[in-house]
Amino acid sequence: MTEPHYIKESKIKCKLAGMDPDKVAKPKKFLCEVAFEEKLTFYREILSVVRFFSNKLLDSLKGTPILVVVSDADGYLIDVTGDETIKVAIEQFGIVAGSQFSQEDTGTNVVTLSLEQKHPVSIIGDQHYHSVLHDVACYGTAFHVKGETKLLGSISIMTPLPFQNPLLLTMLALTVDSIERELLLRKQNKKLDILNQILLTRTKNGIIITDEYGVVTTSNLFAEQILNQKESLLGLPIHQFHLVGHYFKAVLEQEKIITDEEIPFLNAEENTVVCLFDAYPIFENTRLIGAYGQFRDITERYLLEEKYNYLAFHDELTNLPNRRFINKELSAFIEEHKAFRKGNELALLFIDLDRFKIINDNFSHSYGDELLIEVSKRLAGCLGKKDILGRMGGDEFVMLLRDFEDATDIANKADTIIKLFQEPFYVHDEKIYTTASIGIAIYPDHPIPKEKFLIYADNAMYQAKSLGKNRYALHSTDTLTDLMGDSILEMDMRRALEQNEFILYYQPQLHSCTQEIVGLEALIRWQHPTLGHLAPNRFISLAEENGYITKIGEWVIAEVCKQNKKWQDDGLKHIQVHVNLSSQQFNKTNLVQFIEQTLEETGLKSQYLGVEITEYIAMEDESSINVVRKLKEIGIAISIDDFGIGHNSLHYLKHLPIDFIKIDRSFIADMMKDQHNAIIVQTIIDLTHNLGMEVIAEGVETLDQLEFLKDHNCTIVQGFFLYKPLPAKEIRKLLQVE
């Protein structure tokens, strides 16, 4: 008989290992008693299946001396059953439960080969390497769980050589197939049991299953709680429960399918619970054998939907109505107006915080968020009963007014809002000052879309900003015309530098007593090819929004240095010129390097250049302070602009290398009419001198203002009463050295 290749290979291994075929090769590894018991525990269920089918095999071969041997996946024998004579005979060779069969120790053997091969194997007579086994026929095959690759072990049968029969291998293969199928079935049943446990005990759904007569055969605790049943539902007729009885009746009698039926009820704590109920008929082939019903608790979803509905129409930060809510209210009003109203029943105030970006840039977004919350609280305090306050996003708020008689009432409301911002806001123990610009639109007699109505108010707000901020403006067609050009300006701005459309004007700064020019402030203008001469308030905010302000600022610095050096080279008076720095330009990492390079390229000495920055910029954080110090180190004069309206810190003023403090023009404008403003101006002047700095008052427009400033030792003054901003050729005349 031709030997299979795997038997030949095994014999070669035995020979190479130096095994003597005439000597008995006994197992060398044995499981200790504890390890063997653990192995039996692990294989308990598998062995029960194997023994059941092994016994059937032995019964079918009754009268034939057969031994059935079961091993684990590592070759350890875990069960030896069958003919006692054979069992006693092999025990003398160490072949007992707990011993390990391996190629290395026992040579060519059926256990090892059946575990290695993917098919049943047979070793007949002298196919064994060792002669002691030449009188034995062995058949074996590995077994798994059906459909899986992981080995569980092997099953082998041994019989004396005269009883060898190829059918034994076939019978063994059929037996192993039955074993594998049973193991698979048990595994699947276990999974089903687990799923049933999860379904019935761990699911949040209530489950009820009845037979064809409506008697409950399966239920879980949640279903019992829903039906207010303290004991088990099993065996009870479902029809007696009014909450769901009629549904099950319809399913069982009419084979109806019930889906998503909303059922509210009170639980044991008298709290309302809402469930969705489904019920289906159960069929075996085509015969109705019962009904299945389930309750899905949607109470939490109801609460979430309620919450989401709130969030969908409210601002998360301030809890005010949001843009979606405002749009919905406006749409409802317009539809109502079309049917019943004649106009002038609704006014919209579009409120935008001034300098909010600077606050965000110089503090942090957490400060900005907290400020918005505080602003919303103040604004809410002046609402009428029918009014609505909402946040449109960012620092934009809207107020829908219904409680008013005429336009005067609306103006009074806007004025009240403006005054709300006179007091500082306290954010994280910091005083923060801000103002608001308000655009007002009154709904007209004739219907207009809500988008247009919002644009009216929005444009009026921008008009208020262009007039100097901290005020309100009423929508008019002129407002709309002026502001519709913003998008065009933004596009034109990108080529304005290339076309040399920007020019600089200079406003002289005078000594208040001698009237001598001691400095200049550079002010940019835009000579637009179609719109003509544009003041900074027409385009600077756009430049800040689109990020173009940095390039414009660099152009201003370069132009000032070049122009000042030219004046000096022409023999004119040497004078310091101040330029304004935006927060974006100031925070740019190469600012100091750019200024140094520009001074070097133009040949202007640093003492003739000054920069004006706001309190917010100067006192933002340590990096801002370091920039101020570096600028001072290279000889640049530092001015704090708009002093008095920010969050000034005396600590910073004391330690920063500041040369000039500029009093904000709003204090100068009202100091002759408002005693409080006069006191503030006087205090700033005294403070500045005590800190060893110079003070500049800008916005001087009357003789009275000038005299007041002189009397209170304000050193430097600037304003229309003295000189308006002038082009370079006009300044040239003023700087002539006599």
Secondary structure, 3 states (H helix, E strand, C coil): CCCCHHHHHHHHHHHHCCCCCCCCCCCCCECCHHHHHHHHHHCHHHHHHHHHHHHHHHHHCCCCCCEEEEEECCCEEEEEEECHHHHHHHHCCCCCCCEECCHHHHCCCHHHHHHHCCCCEEEEHHHCCCHHHCCEEEEEEEECCCCCCCCCEEEEEEEEHHHCCHHHHHHHHHHHHHHHHHHHHHHHHHHHHHHHHHHHHHCCCEEEEEECCCEEEEECHHHHHHCCCCCCCCCCEHHHCCCCHHHHHHHHHHCCCEEEEEEEEECCCCCEEEEEEEEEEEEECCEEEEEEEEEEECHHHHHHHHHHHHHHCECCCCCCECHHHHHHHHHHHHHHHHHHCCCCCCEEEEEEECCHHHHHHHCCHHHHHHHHHHHHHHHHCCCCCCCEEEEEECCEEEEEECCCCCHHHHHHHHHHHHHHCCCCEEECCEEECCCEEEEEEECCCCCCCHHHHHHHHHHHHHHHHHCCCCCEEECCHHHHHHHCCHHHHHHHHHHHCCCCCEEEEEEEEEECCCCCEEEEEEEEEEEECCCEEECHHHCHHHHHHHCCHHHHHHHHHHHHHHHHHHHHHCCCCCCEEEEECCHHHHCCCCHHHHHHHHHHHHCCCHHHEEEEEEHHHHCCCHHHHHHHHHHHHCCCEEEEEEECCCCCCHHHHHHCCCCEEEECHHHHHHCCCCHHHHHHHHHHHHHHHHCCCEEEEECCCCHHHHHHHHHCCCCEEECCCCCCCEEHHHHHHHCCCC
